[in-house]
């Protein structure tokens, strides 16, 4: 199985998750602040450092399955990342990952105002776990 990075792209923050070495479990890794810059380089660095064999990027879809403006941003991000990536980049349906992340954090007792620092990581973890499960 593959070690993979999961990426949840947002306007303000990008969540990153990493699978274990067996490719069975996804774990939150970090949140990258978009305003700070360097998102592309940080992801490429993480992919190399963690020896990722795939980068799974959340592809936003509307509930009816169509693609909207957020999907175009994700496609542009993938196109920008691809030439320098040490591994394949795979778009993955991310519908409702943020909602699921919010629910999981609330169930764990985390208040809404305390979720901001980790919600993107958890969303990345959920989308990466979905991809890992599909590979099993």
C-alpha positions as CSV (number, residue, x, y, z in Angstrom):
1,X,0.0,0.0,0.0
2,X,1.1,3.6,-0.5
3,X,2.1,6.3,1.9
4,X,0.0,9.3,0.8
5,X,-0.6,13.0,1.6
6,X,-4.1,14.3,1.7
7,X,-4.7,17.9,0.8
8,X,-7.8,19.9,1.6
9,X,-7.5,23.3,-0.2
10,X,-9.3,26.3,1.3
11,X,-9.3,30.0,0.8
12,X,-7.5,30.8,4.1
13,X,-6.0,27.5,5.1
14,X,-4.8,24.2,3.5
15,X,-5.2,21.1,5.6
16,X,-2.7,18.3,5.2
17,X,-3.0,14.7,6.4
18,X,-0.6,11.8,6.0
19,X,-1.2,8.1,5.8
20,X,0.7,5.6,8.0
21,X,3.4,3.5,6.3
22,X,1.0,0.6,5.8
23,X,-1.4,2.9,3.9
24,X,-4.3,2.0,6.2
25,X,-4.9,5.0,8.4
26,X,-4.9,8.7,7.7
27,X,-3.7,11.1,10.4
28,X,-3.9,14.9,10.5
29,X,-0.5,16.5,9.8
30,X,-0.6,20.3,9.6
31,X,-2.4,23.4,8.5
32,X,-0.8,25.7,6.1
33,X,-1.9,29.4,6.2
34,X,-2.6,30.6,2.6
35,X,-1.8,34.3,3.4
36,X,1.7,33.3,4.6
37,X,2.4,32.0,1.1
38,X,4.5,29.0,0.2
39,X,1.7,26.5,0.1
40,X,2.9,24.8,-3.1
41,X,6.5,24.6,-1.9
42,X,5.4,23.3,1.5
43,X,3.3,20.5,0.0
44,X,6.2,19.5,-2.3
45,X,8.6,19.5,0.6
46,X,6.2,17.4,2.8
47,X,5.8,14.9,-0.1
48,X,9.5,14.4,-0.4
49,X,10.2,14.4,3.4
50,X,7.4,11.9,4.1
51,X,8.3,9.8,1.0
52,X,4.7,10.1,-0.3
53,X,3.8,7.9,-3.2
54,X,0.7,9.9,-4.0
55,X,-0.8,13.3,-3.2
56,X,-4.6,13.2,-2.9
57,X,-6.1,16.6,-3.5
58,X,-9.7,17.3,-2.5
59,X,-11.8,18.1,-5.6
60,X,-14.8,20.1,-4.5
61,X,-18.1,19.0,-6.2
62,X,-21.6,20.2,-5.9
63,X,-24.1,17.9,-4.3
64,X,-25.4,17.0,-7.8
65,X,-21.9,15.9,-8.8
66,X,-21.1,18.9,-11.0
67,X,-18.0,21.0,-10.7
68,X,-18.1,24.6,-9.6
69,X,-15.6,27.5,-9.2
70,X,-13.9,25.8,-6.3
71,X,-13.2,22.8,-8.4
72,X,-11.5,25.0,-11.0
73,X,-9.2,26.4,-8.3
74,X,-8.4,22.8,-7.3
75,X,-7.6,21.9,-10.9
76,X,-5.4,25.0,-11.3
77,X,-3.6,24.0,-8.0
78,X,-3.0,20.5,-9.3
79,X,-1.7,21.7,-12.6
80,X,0.7,24.1,-10.8
81,X,1.9,21.3,-8.5
82,X,2.2,18.5,-11.1
83,X,5.5,19.5,-12.9
84,X,7.6,19.4,-9.7
85,X,5.8,16.7,-7.8
86,X,7.8,13.6,-6.8
87,X,4.7,11.5,-7.1
88,X,1.3,11.3,-8.9
89,X,-1.4,13.8,-7.9
90,X,-4.9,12.3,-7.6
91,X,-8.0,14.5,-7.4
92,X,-10.6,13.0,-5.0
93,X,-14.2,13.9,-4.2
94,X,-14.3,15.9,-1.0
95,X,-18.0,16.5,-0.7
96,X,-19.0,17.1,2.9
97,X,-15.5,16.5,4.4
98,X,-15.6,19.8,6.2
99,X,-19.1,19.1,7.6
100,X,-17.9,15.7,8.7
101,X,-14.8,17.2,10.3
102,X,-16.9,19.7,12.2
103,X,-19.2,17.0,13.4
104,X,-16.3,14.8,14.5
105,X,-14.7,17.7,16.4
106,X,-18.0,18.6,18.1
107,X,-18.5,15.0,19.1
108,X,-15.0,15.0,20.6
109,X,-16.0,18.0,22.7
110,X,-14.2,20.7,20.7
111,X,-16.0,24.0,20.7
112,X,-16.6,25.7,17.4
113,X,-14.2,28.5,18.1
114,X,-11.4,26.0,19.0
115,X,-11.9,24.0,15.7
116,X,-10.4,26.6,13.4
117,X,-6.8,25.5,13.9
118,X,-7.4,21.8,13.1
119,X,-10.6,21.6,11.1
120,X,-8.7,21.7,7.7
121,X,-6.4,18.9,8.9
122,X,-9.3,16.8,9.9
123,X,-11.1,17.4,6.6
124,X,-7.8,16.4,4.8
125,X,-7.7,13.3,7.0
126,X,-11.3,12.3,6.1
127,X,-10.7,12.7,2.4
128,X,-7.4,10.8,2.6
129,X,-9.1,8.0,4.6
130,X,-11.8,7.8,2.0
131,X,-9.2,7.3,-0.7
132,X,-7.2,4.8,1.3
133,X,-10.4,2.8,1.9
134,X,-11.1,2.7,-1.8
135,X,-7.6,1.3,-2.4
136,X,-8.2,-1.7,0.0
